[in-house]
Amino acid sequence: MQPPGPPSQKFELPNIQYLVAVASGKGGVGKSTVAANLALALVKKGKRVGLMDADIYGPSIPIMLGIGDVDPQTTTFPIERHGLKAMSMGFLLGPDKAAVMRGPMVQKYLLGFLTQVDWGQLDYLLVDMPPGTGDAQLALAQTAPVAGVVVVTTPQDVSLNVARRGVQMFRQVQVPVLGVVENMSFFIGEDGKRYEIFRHGGGRKLAEESDVPFLGEIPIDPRVAECGDQGEPVVHRYPDSDVAKAYLALAETVDQQLRHGTQPKELPEVQL
């Protein structure tokens, strides 16, 4: 049986210049952290940006942006935070309820977030995808005008093997892969030594094997987790930190690639 291909027509989003998915093959690679910080890095570059949480079953964007206690009956969506417009299933469910629904309802909510939420004029709408290659990925790829996808992985093989499938899935449905980001690439200890906790170089290898750009390495910084838990991503709280600068460089790379079609430059190897 052949995998499903793209439909003959997709709906239009005339007020959104670029719809960009941030995806990963598996969970636990920091994809949502990358999506939130990349979105805020684009805001810092003067872009009008939205962030849509497509993880219907496990939304994390409300926590990362510090948005809680939302009354869906009285709140106007999207919600603005840190200069960013955001929409998530977490706003509708609250912190203690689970989304119990089948695939068709997942697709319905995703398309509703895209077409029924008043995003206004945006330069970028980033979509934080759930892990894997399931209903949400297919719904977005087959019905929405996705300009490209950023694939997030960590260096070790268990992550790379699944990320490789994600790259191939987006290719099968004719969504451009903008490149691969290796998250949690290395850590600089207090002793000044570099520690490659999850190994190193796998993201570059995946990009080379898949013939897509390698967008670079995001280092480990303990403040990243702290900031995410407290609702102020590291790009917002520590904009002058080296890890924030890595995200700003990634934002510049993605922006240049989409606006000018240029082959992206690799992110600098950040020394913390």
Contacts in CASP RR format, 6 or more apart in sequence:
PFRMAT RR
TARGET T0000
AUTHOR 0000-0000-0000
METHOD contacts of the structure
MODEL  1
MQPPGPPSQKFELPNIQYLVAVASGKGGVGKSTVAANLALALVKKGKRVG
LMDADIYGPSIPIMLGIGDVDPQTTTFPIERHGLKAMSMGFLLGPDKAAV
MRGPMVQKYLLGFLTQVDWGQLDYLLVDMPPGTGDAQLALAQTAPVAGVV
VVTTPQDVSLNVARRGVQMFRQVQVPVLGVVENMSFFIGEDGKRYEIFRH
GGGRKLAEESDVPFLGEIPIDPRVAECGDQGEPVVHRYPDSDVAKAYLAL
AETVDQQLRHGTQPKELPEVQL
3 169 0 8 1.000
3 172 0 8 1.000
3 173 0 8 1.000
4 138 0 8 1.000
4 142 0 8 1.000
4 173 0 8 1.000
5 142 0 8 1.000
5 172 0 8 1.000
5 173 0 8 1.000
5 174 0 8 1.000
6 141 0 8 1.000
6 142 0 8 1.000
6 173 0 8 1.000
6 174 0 8 1.000
7 142 0 8 1.000
7 143 0 8 1.000
10 142 0 8 1.000
10 143 0 8 1.000
10 144 0 8 1.000
10 145 0 8 1.000
11 114 0 8 1.000
11 115 0 8 1.000
11 143 0 8 1.000
11 144 0 8 1.000
11 145 0 8 1.000
12 145 0 8 1.000
13 19 0 8 1.000
13 114 0 8 1.000
13 115 0 8 1.000
13 125 0 8 1.000
13 144 0 8 1.000
13 145 0 8 1.000
15 119 0 8 1.000
15 120 0 8 1.000
15 121 0 8 1.000
15 122 0 8 1.000
16 119 0 8 1.000
16 122 0 8 1.000
16 124 0 8 1.000
16 125 0 8 1.000
17 122 0 8 1.000
17 123 0 8 1.000
17 124 0 8 1.000
18 123 0 8 1.000
18 124 0 8 1.000
18 125 0 8 1.000
18 147 0 8 1.000
18 148 0 8 1.000
18 258 0 8 1.000
19 125 0 8 1.000
19 127 0 8 1.000
19 144 0 8 1.000
19 145 0 8 1.000
19 146 0 8 1.000
19 147 0 8 1.000
19 148 0 8 1.000
20 124 0 8 1.000
20 125 0 8 1.000
20 126 0 8 1.000
20 127 0 8 1.000
20 146 0 8 1.000
20 147 0 8 1.000
20 148 0 8 1.000
20 149 0 8 1.000
20 150 0 8 1.000
20 178 0 8 1.000
20 254 0 8 1.000
20 258 0 8 1.000
21 54 0 8 1.000
21 126 0 8 1.000
21 127 0 8 1.000
21 129 0 8 1.000
21 137 0 8 1.000
21 140 0 8 1.000
21 146 0 8 1.000
21 148 0 8 1.000
21 149 0 8 1.000
21 150 0 8 1.000
21 170 0 8 1.000
21 175 0 8 1.000
22 31 0 8 1.000
22 34 0 8 1.000
22 35 0 8 1.000
22 38 0 8 1.000
22 126 0 8 1.000
22 127 0 8 1.000
22 128 0 8 1.000
22 129 0 8 1.000
22 149 0 8 1.000
22 150 0 8 1.000
22 152 0 8 1.000
23 31 0 8 1.000
23 129 0 8 1.000
23 132 0 8 1.000
23 137 0 8 1.000
23 149 0 8 1.000
23 150 0 8 1.000
23 151 0 8 1.000
23 152 0 8 1.000
23 166 0 8 1.000
23 170 0 8 1.000
24 30 0 8 1.000
24 31 0 8 1.000
24 129 0 8 1.000
24 131 0 8 1.000
24 132 0 8 1.000
24 151 0 8 1.000
24 152 0 8 1.000
24 153 0 8 1.000
24 159 0 8 1.000
24 162 0 8 1.000
24 163 0 8 1.000
25 131 0 8 1.000
25 132 0 8 1.000
25 133 0 8 1.000
25 151 0 8 1.000
25 153 0 8 1.000
25 159 0 8 1.000
25 162 0 8 1.000
25 163 0 8 1.000
25 165 0 8 1.000
25 166 0 8 1.000
26 131 0 8 1.000
26 132 0 8 1.000
26 158 0 8 1.000
26 159 0 8 1.000
26 162 0 8 1.000
26 163 0 8 1.000
27 131 0 8 1.000
27 132 0 8 1.000
28 131 0 8 1.000
28 154 0 8 1.000
29 152 0 8 1.000
29 153 0 8 1.000
29 154 0 8 1.000
29 159 0 8 1.000
29 163 0 8 1.000
29 183 0 8 1.000
29 184 0 8 1.000
30 152 0 8 1.000
30 154 0 8 1.000
30 183 0 8 1.000
30 184 0 8 1.000
31 128 0 8 1.000
31 129 0 8 1.000
31 131 0 8 1.000
31 152 0 8 1.000
31 183 0 8 1.000
32 53 0 8 1.000
32 55 0 8 1.000
32 60 0 8 1.000
32 61 0 8 1.000
32 64 0 8 1.000
32 128 0 8 1.000
33 64 0 8 1.000
33 183 0 8 1.000
33 224 0 8 1.000
33 228 0 8 1.000
33 233 0 8 1.000
34 150 0 8 1.000
34 152 0 8 1.000
34 181 0 8 1.000
34 183 0 8 1.000
34 218 0 8 1.000
34 247 0 8 1.000
35 51 0 8 1.000
35 61 0 8 1.000
35 126 0 8 1.000
35 127 0 8 1.000
35 128 0 8 1.000
36 51 0 8 1.000
36 61 0 8 1.000
36 64 0 8 1.000
36 65 0 8 1.000
36 128 0 8 1.000
36 228 0 8 1.000
36 233 0 8 1.000
37 224 0 8 1.000
37 233 0 8 1.000
37 234 0 8 1.000
37 235 0 8 1.000
37 244 0 8 1.000
37 247 0 8 1.000
38 126 0 8 1.000
38 150 0 8 1.000
38 247 0 8 1.000
38 250 0 8 1.000
38 251 0 8 1.000
38 254 0 8 1.000
39 49 0 8 1.000
39 50 0 8 1.000
39 51 0 8 1.000
39 84 0 8 1.000
39 124 0 8 1.000
39 126 0 8 1.000
40 49 0 8 1.000
40 82 0 8 1.000
40 84 0 8 1.000
40 233 0 8 1.000
40 235 0 8 1.000
40 236 0 8 1.000
40 247 0 8 1.000
41 235 0 8 1.000
41 244 0 8 1.000
41 247 0 8 1.000
41 248 0 8 1.000
41 250 0 8 1.000
41 251 0 8 1.000
42 49 0 8 1.000
42 123 0 8 1.000
42 124 0 8 1.000
42 126 0 8 1.000
42 251 0 8 1.000
42 254 0 8 1.000
42 255 0 8 1.000
43 49 0 8 1.000
43 82 0 8 1.000
43 83 0 8 1.000
43 84 0 8 1.000
44 235 0 8 1.000
44 239 0 8 1.000
44 248 0 8 1.000
44 251 0 8 1.000
45 248 0 8 1.000
45 251 0 8 1.000
45 252 0 8 1.000
45 255 0 8 1.000
47 123 0 8 1.000
47 124 0 8 1.000
47 255 0 8 1.000
48 121 0 8 1.000
48 122 0 8 1.000
48 123 0 8 1.000
48 124 0 8 1.000
49 83 0 8 1.000
49 84 0 8 1.000
49 85 0 8 1.000
49 122 0 8 1.000
49 123 0 8 1.000
49 124 0 8 1.000
49 125 0 8 1.000
49 126 0 8 1.000
50 78 0 8 1.000
50 84 0 8 1.000
50 85 0 8 1.000
50 86 0 8 1.000
50 119 0 8 1.000
50 122 0 8 1.000
50 124 0 8 1.000
50 125 0 8 1.000
50 126 0 8 1.000
51 61 0 8 1.000
51 65 0 8 1.000
51 84 0 8 1.000
51 85 0 8 1.000
51 86 0 8 1.000
51 87 0 8 1.000
51 125 0 8 1.000
51 126 0 8 1.000
51 128 0 8 1.000
52 86 0 8 1.000
52 87 0 8 1.000
52 88 0 8 1.000
52 113 0 8 1.000
52 114 0 8 1.000
52 125 0 8 1.000
52 126 0 8 1.000
52 127 0 8 1.000
52 128 0 8 1.000
53 59 0 8 1.000
53 60 0 8 1.000
53 61 0 8 1.000
53 62 0 8 1.000
53 86 0 8 1.000
53 87 0 8 1.000
53 88 0 8 1.000
53 89 0 8 1.000
53 90 0 8 1.000
53 128 0 8 1.000
54 110 0 8 1.000
54 113 0 8 1.000
54 127 0 8 1.000
54 128 0 8 1.000
54 129 0 8 1.000
54 130 0 8 1.000
54 136 0 8 1.000
54 140 0 8 1.000
55 89 0 8 1.000
55 128 0 8 1.000
55 129 0 8 1.000
55 130 0 8 1.000
55 136 0 8 1.000
56 89 0 8 1.000
56 99 0 8 1.000
56 101 0 8 1.000
56 106 0 8 1.000
56 109 0 8 1.000
56 110 0 8 1.000
56 130 0 8 1.000
56 136 0 8 1.000
57 98 0 8 1.000
57 99 0 8 1.000
57 106 0 8 1.000
57 130 0 8 1.000
58 89 0 8 1.000
58 99 0 8 1.000
58 130 0 8 1.000
59 88 0 8 1.000
59 89 0 8 1.000
59 90 0 8 1.000
59 93 0 8 1.000
60 128 0 8 1.000
61 67 0 8 1.000
61 86 0 8 1.000
61 88 0 8 1.000
61 90 0 8 1.000
61 128 0 8 1.000
62 68 0 8 1.000
62 70 0 8 1.000
62 86 0 8 1.000
62 88 0 8 1.000
62 90 0 8 1.000
62 91 0 8 1.000
62 94 0 8 1.000
62 95 0 8 1.000
63 228 0 8 1.000
63 229 0 8 1.000
63 231 0 8 1.000
64 228 0 8 1.000
64 231 0 8 1.000
64 233 0 8 1.000
65 81 0 8 1.000
65 82 0 8 1.000
65 84 0 8 1.000
65 86 0 8 1.000
65 231 0 8 1.000
65 233 0 8 1.000
66 81 0 8 1.000
66 230 0 8 1.000
66 231 0 8 1.000
66 232 0 8 1.000
67 79 0 8 1.000
67 81 0 8 1.000
67 86 0 8 1.000
67 88 0 8 1.000
67 91 0 8 1.000
68 94 0 8 1.000
68 95 0 8 1.000
70 79 0 8 1.000
70 90 0 8 1.000
70 91 0 8 1.000
70 94 0 8 1.000
72 91 0 8 1.000
72 92 0 8 1.000
75 91 0 8 1.000
77 87 0 8 1.000
77 91 0 8 1.000
77 117 0 8 1.000
77 118 0 8 1.000
78 85 0 8 1.000
78 86 0 8 1.000
78 87 0 8 1.000
78 117 0 8 1.000
78 118 0 8 1.000
78 119 0 8 1.000
79 85 0 8 1.000
79 86 0 8 1.000
79 87 0 8 1.000
79 91 0 8 1.000
80 86 0 8 1.000
82 232 0 8 1.000
82 233 0 8 1.000
82 236 0 8 1.000
85 119 0 8 1.000
85 120 0 8 1.000
85 122 0 8 1.000
87 113 0 8 1.000
87 117 0 8 1.000
89 99 0 8 1.000
89 109 0 8 1.000
93 99 0 8 1.000
101 109 0 8 1.000
103 135 0 8 1.000
106 135 0 8 1.000
106 136 0 8 1.000
106 139 0 8 1.000
107 135 0 8 1.000
107 136 0 8 1.000
107 139 0 8 1.000
110 136 0 8 1.000
110 139 0 8 1.000
110 140 0 8 1.000
111 139 0 8 1.000
111 143 0 8 1.000
111 144 0 8 1.000
114 125 0 8 1.000
114 144 0 8 1.000
119 125 0 8 1.000
127 140 0 8 1.000
127 146 0 8 1.000
129 136 0 8 1.000
129 137 0 8 1.000
129 140 0 8 1.000
130 136 0 8 1.000
130 137 0 8 1.000
132 162 0 8 1.000
132 165 0 8 1.000
132 166 0 8 1.000
133 165 0 8 1.000
133 166 0 8 1.000
133 169 0 8 1.000
137 166 0 8 1.000
137 169 0 8 1.000
137 170 0 8 1.000
138 173 0 8 1.000
140 146 0 8 1.000
141 169 0 8 1.000
141 170 0 8 1.000
141 173 0 8 1.000
141 174 0 8 1.000
141 175 0 8 1.000
142 173 0 8 1.000
146 175 0 8 1.000
146 176 0 8 1.000
147 176 0 8 1.000
147 258 0 8 1.000
148 170 0 8 1.000
148 175 0 8 1.000
148 176 0 8 1.000
148 177 0 8 1.000
148 178 0 8 1.000
148 258 0 8 1.000
149 170 0 8 1.000
149 175 0 8 1.000
149 176 0 8 1.000
149 177 0 8 1.000
149 178 0 8 1.000
149 179 0 8 1.000
150 178 0 8 1.000
150 179 0 8 1.000
150 180 0 8 1.000
150 181 0 8 1.000
150 215 0 8 1.000
150 254 0 8 1.000
151 163 0 8 1.000
151 166 0 8 1.000
151 167 0 8 1.000
151 170 0 8 1.000
151 177 0 8 1.000
151 179 0 8 1.000
151 180 0 8 1.000
151 181 0 8 1.000
151 212 0 8 1.000
152 163 0 8 1.000
152 180 0 8 1.000
152 181 0 8 1.000
152 183 0 8 1.000
153 159 0 8 1.000
153 160 0 8 1.000
153 163 0 8 1.000
153 180 0 8 1.000
153 181 0 8 1.000
153 182 0 8 1.000
153 183 0 8 1.000
153 202 0 8 1.000
153 203 0 8 1.000
153 206 0 8 1.000
154 182 0 8 1.000
154 183 0 8 1.000
154 184 0 8 1.000
154 185 0 8 1.000
154 198 0 8 1.000
155 182 0 8 1.000
155 184 0 8 1.000
155 185 0 8 1.000
155 196 0 8 1.000
155 198 0 8 1.000
155 199 0 8 1.000
155 200 0 8 1.000
155 201 0 8 1.000
155 202 0 8 1.000
155 203 0 8 1.000
156 198 0 8 1.000
156 199 0 8 1.000
156 202 0 8 1.000
157 199 0 8 1.000
157 202 0 8 1.000
160 202 0 8 1.000
160 203 0 8 1.000
160 205 0 8 1.000
160 206 0 8 1.000
163 180 0 8 1.000
163 203 0 8 1.000
163 206 0 8 1.000
164 206 0 8 1.000
164 209 0 8 1.000
164 210 0 8 1.000
167 177 0 8 1.000
167 180 0 8 1.000
167 206 0 8 1.000
167 210 0 8 1.000
167 212 0 8 1.000
168 210 0 8 1.000
170 176 0 8 1.000
170 177 0 8 1.000
171 177 0 8 1.000
177 210 0 8 1.000
177 212 0 8 1.000
178 212 0 8 1.000
178 213 0 8 1.000
178 215 0 8 1.000
178 254 0 8 1.000
178 257 0 8 1.000
178 258 0 8 1.000
178 264 0 8 1.000
179 207 0 8 1.000
179 212 0 8 1.000
179 213 0 8 1.000
179 214 0 8 1.000
179 215 0 8 1.000
179 264 0 8 1.000
180 203 0 8 1.000
180 204 0 8 1.000
180 206 0 8 1.000
180 207 0 8 1.000
180 210 0 8 1.000
180 212 0 8 1.000
180 213 0 8 1.000
180 214 0 8 1.000
180 215 0 8 1.000
180 216 0 8 1.000
181 203 0 8 1.000
181 215 0 8 1.000
181 216 0 8 1.000
181 217 0 8 1.000
181 218 0 8 1.000
181 250 0 8 1.000
182 201 0 8 1.000
182 202 0 8 1.000
182 203 0 8 1.000
182 204 0 8 1.000
182 214 0 8 1.000
182 216 0 8 1.000
182 217 0 8 1.000
182 218 0 8 1.000
183 218 0 8 1.000
184 197 0 8 1.000
184 198 0 8 1.000
184 218 0 8 1.000
184 219 0 8 1.000
184 220 0 8 1.000
185 196 0 8 1.000
185 198 0 8 1.000
185 200 0 8 1.000
185 201 0 8 1.000
185 216 0 8 1.000
185 217 0 8 1.000
185 218 0 8 1.000
185 219 0 8 1.000
185 220 0 8 1.000
186 194 0 8 1.000
186 195 0 8 1.000
186 196 0 8 1.000
186 197 0 8 1.000
186 200 0 8 1.000
186 217 0 8 1.000
186 219 0 8 1.000
186 220 0 8 1.000
187 194 0 8 1.000
187 195 0 8 1.000
187 196 0 8 1.000
187 197 0 8 1.000
187 219 0 8 1.000
187 220 0 8 1.000
187 221 0 8 1.000
187 272 0 8 1.000
188 194 0 8 1.000
188 195 0 8 1.000
188 219 0 8 1.000
188 271 0 8 1.000
188 272 0 8 1.000
189 195 0 8 1.000
189 272 0 8 1.000
197 220 0 8 1.000
203 214 0 8 1.000
204 214 0 8 1.000
204 216 0 8 1.000
207 213 0 8 1.000
207 214 0 8 1.000
207 215 0 8 1.000
208 214 0 8 1.000
213 257 0 8 1.000
213 263 0 8 1.000
213 264 0 8 1.000
214 266 0 8 1.000
215 250 0 8 1.000
215 253 0 8 1.000
215 254 0 8 1.000
215 264 0 8 1.000
215 266 0 8 1.000
215 267 0 8 1.000
216 250 0 8 1.000
216 266 0 8 1.000
216 267 0 8 1.000
217 246 0 8 1.000
217 267 0 8 1.000
217 269 0 8 1.000
217 270 0 8 1.000
218 243 0 8 1.000
218 246 0 8 1.000
218 247 0 8 1.000
218 250 0 8 1.000
218 267 0 8 1.000
219 242 0 8 1.000
219 243 0 8 1.000
219 246 0 8 1.000
219 270 0 8 1.000
219 272 0 8 1.000
221 234 0 8 1.000
221 241 0 8 1.000
221 242 0 8 1.000
221 243 0 8 1.000
221 272 0 8 1.000
223 234 0 8 1.000
223 237 0 8 1.000
223 238 0 8 1.000
223 241 0 8 1.000
223 243 0 8 1.000
224 233 0 8 1.000
224 234 0 8 1.000
224 243 0 8 1.000
227 233 0 8 1.000
227 234 0 8 1.000
227 236 0 8 1.000
227 237 0 8 1.000
227 238 0 8 1.000
228 234 0 8 1.000
234 241 0 8 1.000
234 243 0 8 1.000
234 244 0 8 1.000
234 247 0 8 1.000
235 244 0 8 1.000
235 247 0 8 1.000
235 248 0 8 1.000
238 244 0 8 1.000
242 270 0 8 1.000
242 271 0 8 1.000
242 272 0 8 1.000
243 270 0 8 1.000
243 272 0 8 1.000
245 270 0 8 1.000
246 267 0 8 1.000
246 268 0 8 1.000
246 270 0 8 1.000
249 267 0 8 1.000
249 268 0 8 1.000
250 267 0 8 1.000
253 264 0 8 1.000
253 265 0 8 1.000
253 267 0 8 1.000
254 264 0 8 1.000
256 262 0 8 1.000
256 264 0 8 1.000
257 263 0 8 1.000
257 264 0 8 1.000
END
